[in-house]
Amino acid sequence: MKSSTMCNLFLTGSLILASCQPKSPAKSDDETPQAASETVMNKITDCKVSAGNITFTNAINGAENCVKLLDDGALEFHCAEKLDFFCDPDGKLSNTTLPILLVPVDNTRPFTLVARVTPEFTAEGLYNAADLFVYANDSLWQKLAFEQDEYGNHRIVSVRTQGTSDDNNHDKLDVASVYLKISSDTRTIASYYSTDRKEWHMVRLYKNYYPKDIYLGISSQCPQKGSCTSRFEDVSLTHDNVSDFRMGE
């Protein structure tokens, strides 16, 4: 009887002690992007395509065969229909067939990618766009785009992907061309647009959780009908960052 009583007291004390121990806080998705990055990448191939001060040395989905350098120094990027890069939360619209030109970047150093883009907007070209990319793999990436929406408006759009993609519509613009910029100081990464390369507007800003070795890229997309030929000018990559992340300057 005494032995049974002592055993019960020991078990009760152990349960009370266990209930008082601090629990490790659950990590949010933003703190554990590695889980989303443990996937197979699209096959990355070698290429050599120069635009501005960048030589794109890699490509996915045959991007090197979709571009043409023009006499004025611009790069023309053609995209056939039904090609997109999006990881749908419910899986129905997922599509990672988009051709993208890539340049490898050391993410432990600051960087700023800028380009003036002119997408081909058409009456049937829903979601036609010109894009800038930050790419780690097929489920860990971001794109910044000048895109045509469901109402035929042309607006800035951003998509951030950690396993699945979010989809964010930003400002509507009544212009044919716009400057896009992505900048990182290794801790923070932010996206901007400008119509004159003087006044920049922040689109989004978040923690730079990407791995050490990443790619920056450009693309032209046509998820629906027809085709989209986008023009890229003033393409530049520098190893510095904006000094004011709110103003983008």
SULRAPE-V650607 format. One line per field, one symbol per residue. phi: phi as a letter, one per 20 degrees, with the letter a starting at -180 (. if undefined). psi: psi as a letter, one per 20 degrees, with the letter a starting at -180 (. if undefined). A space follows every 50 residues. Layout:
phi = ???
psi = ???
This chain:
phi = .ffffffffffffffffffeffefffefffecffffeecfegfedebbcd bmeddfdbbclmffeddbeefenfdddecffmdbcadfgenfdfaceffc eccfcefedfbbdcbedcfeecfdegmgadcdcdcdafcbabcdcdceef enfdbfcccdccnceebcedfecdcecbedbccbdnddcbcbcbecmddd dfeabbfedfffdccdbcaccbfddnbbddddclfbccdbcfecffemd
psi = ggggghgghggghhggghiipqqpqpqrhhilihhhilrpqqoprqanpp pcjpooirqqkkhhjjqpprhjiqppopprqjpropnphjihjpoljppp pqpqqoiiqqqppqqpqnqoprhjlpjqrpqqqppgaijnrqqpqoqpah jjqprpqqpppngrqroopbqpplrhqqpqppqqjhhqpqqrqqijjgoq ppgqprpnjqrgoaqqrqrpqmhdqcrooqpprlpqpqlarqhoigik.
